[in-house]
Amino acid sequence: MINTNMTEDSTVFGGRDKLREGIKEAYKRFKPKAIFVTTSCASAIIGDDIKSITDEMEKEIKIPVVPVFCEGFRSKI
């Protein structure tokens, strides 16, 4: 699992570029057959358009890039 590690700057200015770079790096290093991108509370609160980024990256790297919208999920652990 790779994490973009959203910082305060990402929260204020958006994490779009960081997500794009993370997807490209994951593809370059691991050559997966698909990439799944999970959302977080922070990305939901600031309104990053994860779907448009995954669609764009899917066209660029030619493998499925699937958004998994899980902001607000809780665990009992």
C-alpha positions as CSV (number, residue, x, y, z in Angstrom):
1,M,0.0,0.0,0.0
2,I,1.3,3.4,-1.0
3,N,0.2,6.6,0.8
4,T,0.4,10.2,-0.5
5,N,0.8,11.4,3.1
6,M,-1.4,14.5,2.9
7,T,0.1,17.4,4.8
8,E,-1.3,20.7,5.9
9,D,-0.4,22.2,2.5
10,S,-2.3,19.4,0.7
11,T,-5.3,20.0,2.9
12,V,-5.3,23.7,2.2
13,F,-4.3,23.7,-1.5
14,G,-5.6,20.2,-2.5
15,G,-3.9,16.9,-3.1
16,R,-4.5,16.5,-6.8
17,D,-0.8,16.8,-8.0
18,K,0.4,14.6,-5.1
19,L,-2.1,11.9,-6.0
20,R,-1.2,12.0,-9.7
21,E,2.5,11.7,-8.8
22,G,1.7,8.8,-6.4
23,I,-0.2,6.9,-9.0
24,K,2.6,7.4,-11.6
25,E,5.3,6.3,-9.1
26,A,3.3,3.2,-8.1
27,Y,2.9,2.2,-11.7
28,K,6.5,2.9,-12.5
29,R,7.8,0.9,-9.5
30,F,5.4,-2.0,-9.3
31,K,3.8,-2.4,-12.8
32,P,0.5,-3.5,-11.3
33,K,-2.5,-4.7,-13.3
34,A,-4.7,-2.2,-11.5
35,I,-4.4,0.6,-8.9
36,F,-7.0,1.3,-6.3
37,V,-7.2,4.8,-4.8
38,T,-8.9,5.1,-1.4
39,T,-10.2,8.4,-0.1
40,S,-9.8,9.8,3.3
41,C,-11.8,12.3,5.5
42,A,-9.4,15.0,4.5
43,S,-9.7,14.5,0.8
44,A,-13.5,14.5,1.2
45,I,-13.6,17.6,3.3
46,I,-11.5,19.7,0.9
47,G,-13.5,18.3,-2.1
48,D,-10.7,16.8,-4.2
49,D,-12.3,15.3,-7.3
50,I,-10.8,11.8,-7.0
51,K,-12.9,10.4,-9.7
52,S,-11.7,12.8,-12.4
53,I,-8.1,12.2,-11.3
54,T,-8.4,8.4,-11.5
55,D,-10.2,8.7,-14.9
56,E,-7.4,10.9,-16.2
57,M,-4.6,8.6,-14.9
58,E,-6.3,5.5,-16.2
59,K,-6.1,7.0,-19.7
60,E,-2.5,8.0,-19.2
61,I,-1.1,4.7,-17.8
62,K,-3.5,2.3,-19.6
63,I,-4.6,0.2,-16.6
64,P,-7.7,0.4,-14.4
65,V,-7.3,3.1,-11.7
66,V,-10.3,2.6,-9.4
67,P,-11.5,5.1,-6.8
68,V,-12.7,3.6,-3.5
69,F,-14.8,6.1,-1.6
70,C,-14.3,5.3,2.0
71,E,-14.2,8.6,3.8
72,G,-16.0,8.5,7.1
73,F,-15.5,4.7,7.6
74,R,-15.0,3.6,11.2
75,S,-13.4,0.6,12.7
76,K,-14.2,-1.1,16.0
77,I,-10.5,-2.0,16.4
